[in-house]
Amino acid sequence: MQTLLDYIVERVCLLNKIHGKKILYNQQNFDKAYFIRANTFLTRYNLLLQHQGKTIDYAIDCYLQMIADINYETVQFIRTGAYTSKTFDEVNARVYNNPEVMQYYVHGILLSQFLWAHHYNILLFFNSVIKENSTNIHSYLEVGGGHGLYASEAINSIGEKANYHLVDISQSSIDIAKMMIANNKVHYVLSDIFDYNPTTKYDFITMGEVLEHVEQPIHLLKKLFSLLNDDGKVFITVPTNGPTIDHIYLFRNAEEIREVIAASGFKIEKEFSIYSENVSAELAEKYKVSMMYAGVLTK
Ligand SMILES: C[S@@+](CC[C@H](N)C(=O)[O-])C[C@H]1O[C@@H](n2cnc3c(N)ncnc32)[C@H](O)[C@@H]1O
């Protein structure tokens, strides 16, 4: 019987043969648990889309539009060695404040969590970190929650005992996160994180793929430092060499990320990193293959 995942992979291969090869390659290397998990997620996602009058084909189109953007940005990155956007204002107008772009972009990122091996492995790492810490988490903040998948996974592990806040600068992200999380325990805040000044601090802060979206990442980590309880923890993910429409700050390698973490006052408790392609570190370095870094930070 054809699963929803089979259908998505088949349709991606039909509509974009070159990208389809990468997706098929990824599929060959996943274990049995992945297929169960991916299909469970996709079945729920499909139902939520249907409630909004959308179909899974809409999500696949969004994903392929995001891939087309990444391909364009990658060509520019190879030519110039820099990301095309330089300032927050530029990206805010081009992406966060542009519902047409943001809609396909956030749905695209959501599907990538199960189609890209490195995104899926980072999600597994996040789940293990949340499980290890769940008993100590009574207040949870997610910064740039985007599609809401991480917050949704956190709620599944931590449960109803905690308070949840999700801050995002984009209304489109908030709308999609609300749809995905579907839990009225979560307080959604439409705000630039720099303008968010709650009266209490948090036990755990998750910030997936936001550090590269700002002009001065040290300022952003210092902001998180100010929002965290003294014995709290932060989970961050940051891509290196990852050209996309909303990346501003170029981290070239994990060492540059660690330097920014140290300069902002945090210590690294745990880390995990994975290249976006299944290549040796030597080849990845040579061809500037993007790497996803994940770190658990403490004060
Ligand atoms: C690439 S998405 C990441 C989504 C998700 N966290 C993940 O890891 O897949 C970046 C998200 O951060 C939000 N964002 C970017 N800059 C922000 C800022 N200064 N304050 C709050 N949210 C921000 C964007 O609107 C978007 O939803």
The ligand as an SDF file (V2000), in Angstrom:
LIG
                    3D

 27 29  0  0  0  0  0  0  0  0999 V2000
   14.0770   29.4180    9.3320 C   0  0  0  0  0  0  0  0  0  0  0  0
   12.6760   29.6550   10.3350 S   0  0  0  0  0  0  0  0  0  0  0  0
   13.0160   28.4450   11.6010 C   0  0  0  0  0  0  0  0  0  0  0  0
   11.7980   27.6490   11.9550 C   0  0  0  0  0  0  0  0  0  0  0  0
   12.0320   26.5950   13.0600 C   0  0  0  0  0  0  0  0  0  0  0  0
   12.4450   27.2310   14.2960 N   0  0  0  0  0  0  0  0  0  0  0  0
   13.0510   25.5630   12.6300 C   0  0  0  0  0  0  0  0  0  0  0  0
   14.0880   25.4060   13.2920 O   0  0  0  0  0  0  0  0  0  0  0  0
   12.8210   24.8610   11.6170 O   0  0  0  0  0  0  0  0  0  0  0  0
   13.0460   31.1820   11.1500 C   0  0  0  0  0  0  0  0  0  0  0  0
   11.8610   31.6980   11.9550 C   0  0  0  0  0  0  0  0  0  0  0  0
   12.3430   32.7400   12.8010 O   0  0  0  0  0  0  0  0  0  0  0  0
   11.4870   33.8600   12.7170 C   0  0  0  0  0  0  0  0  0  0  0  0
   12.3210   35.0380   13.0460 N   0  0  0  0  0  0  0  0  0  0  0  0
   13.3650   35.5390   12.3480 C   0  0  0  0  0  0  0  0  0  0  0  0
   13.8990   36.5970   12.9650 N   0  0  0  0  0  0  0  0  0  0  0  0
   13.1950   36.7780   14.1170 C   0  0  0  0  0  0  0  0  0  0  0  0
   13.2640   37.7280   15.1850 C   0  0  0  0  0  0  0  0  0  0  0  0
   14.1790   38.7030   15.1880 N   0  0  0  0  0  0  0  0  0  0  0  0
   12.3700   37.6110   16.1960 N   0  0  0  0  0  0  0  0  0  0  0  0
   11.4280   36.6360   16.1950 C   0  0  0  0  0  0  0  0  0  0  0  0
   11.3210   35.7160   15.1940 N   0  0  0  0  0  0  0  0  0  0  0  0
   12.1860   35.7730   14.1720 C   0  0  0  0  0  0  0  0  0  0  0  0
   10.9510   33.8130   11.2970 C   0  0  0  0  0  0  0  0  0  0  0  0
    9.7480   34.5180   11.1560 O   0  0  0  0  0  0  0  0  0  0  0  0
   10.7860   32.3110   11.0900 C   0  0  0  0  0  0  0  0  0  0  0  0
    9.5170   31.8730   11.5100 O   0  0  0  0  0  0  0  0  0  0  0  0
  1  2  1  0
  2  3  1  0
  2 10  1  0
  3  4  1  0
  4  5  1  0
  5  6  1  0
  5  7  1  0
  7  8  2  0
  7  9  1  0
 10 11  1  0
 11 12  1  0
 11 26  1  0
 12 13  1  0
 13 14  1  0
 13 24  1  0
 14 15  1  0
 14 23  1  0
 15 16  2  0
 16 17  1  0
 17 18  1  0
 17 23  2  0
 18 19  1  0
 18 20  2  0
 20 21  1  0
 21 22  2  0
 22 23  1  0
 24 25  1  0
 24 26  1  0
 26 27  1  0
M  CHG  2   2   1   9  -1
M  END
$$$$
